[in-house]
């Protein structure tokens, strides 16, 4: 079991892209998640314009988080619209995360496997909410190497949540849901306990990284720094 680090998901155009490298230089186990949706890109705050995505440093670790029709389409083996819109920036992403609540009935498994093979240089992650673990398992049975992100939907809690046990059959297991700078230290003990049975594990955060600026919620790099300090403090205090 090894810790892959923290994914900060949903970076937006308010972020100074040059500061991403600065944060990475102080804490190397950071991945930046970019939200992609062909129908919402550049129209909603969490979905930055293509021109902004082009400015991102390809030497930094980025993941593409597919939402809406693009996530559903990927499960059906469709990527034409994705490549039409994001083709130029596609090499930037080392990991593709499919954020869909769809069950196995909505999947074209042979075509999905073709896509996974097409992008075998990228880690494929399925975000897990109830039913769709069966999608990841079906891909696994067909020979795919994939990871899963357990999404414990719900608001942040004062105490420790009960997190799903890590599944060794997947290349890695991630944990998300209500995590942020105010509670990550408290939650890490229960996450670490659950992740003991995983090959590798990571944590992901999104909405709890937002801060209000003139009444508008924006992605906060200061919140990311706070998370890093809390994670560092936890592992400094941690005893085996």
DAURTA-V749419 format. One line per field, one symbol per residue. ss: DSSP state (H for helix, E for strand, L for the rest). psi: psi as a letter, one per 20 degrees, with the letter a starting at -180 (. if undefined). burial: I if it has 16 or more other ideal C-beta (glycine too) atoms within 10 Angstrom, else O. A space follows every 50 residues. Layout:
ss=???
psi=???
burial=???
This chain:
ss=LEEEEEEEELLLLLLLHHHHHHHHHHLLLEEEEEEELLLLLLLLLLLLLH HHHLLLLLLLLEEEEELHHHHHHHHLLLLHHHHHHHLLLHHHEEEEEELL LLLHHHLLHHHHHHHHHHLLLLEEEEEELHHHHHHHHHHHHLLLLEEEEE ELLLLLLLLLLLLLLLLLLLLLEEEELLLLLLLHHHHHHHHHHHHLLLLE EEEEELHHHEEEELLEEEELHHHHHHHHHHHHHHHHHLLL
psi=pqohbppoqkqaiipohhighgghhhnilpqpppppohiipihqhinqqg hghhiqoiiqoqqpoprchhgghghjkpjghghghjghigihpiqpponq jqahhjpngghghgghhhkiiqpppppoodhjhhgghghghjjqorrqoo onprrqqhaproqqqqohiqhqprprnjqahiihghhhghghghihjqgq qrqqqfhiiqqpokippqpohhhggggggggghghhipp.
burial=OOOIIIIIIIIIIOIOOOOIOOIIOOIOOIIIIIIIIIOIIOOOIIIIOO OOIOOIOOOIIIIIIIIIOIIIIIIOIIIOOIOOIIOOIIOIIOIIIIII OIOOOOIOIOOIIOIIOOIOOIIIIIIIIOOIIOIIIOIIOOOIOIIIII IIOOOIOOOOIOIIOIIOOIIIIIIIIIIIIOIIOIIIOOIIOIIOOIII IIIIIIIIIIOOOOOOOIIIIOIIIIIIOIIOOIOOOOOO
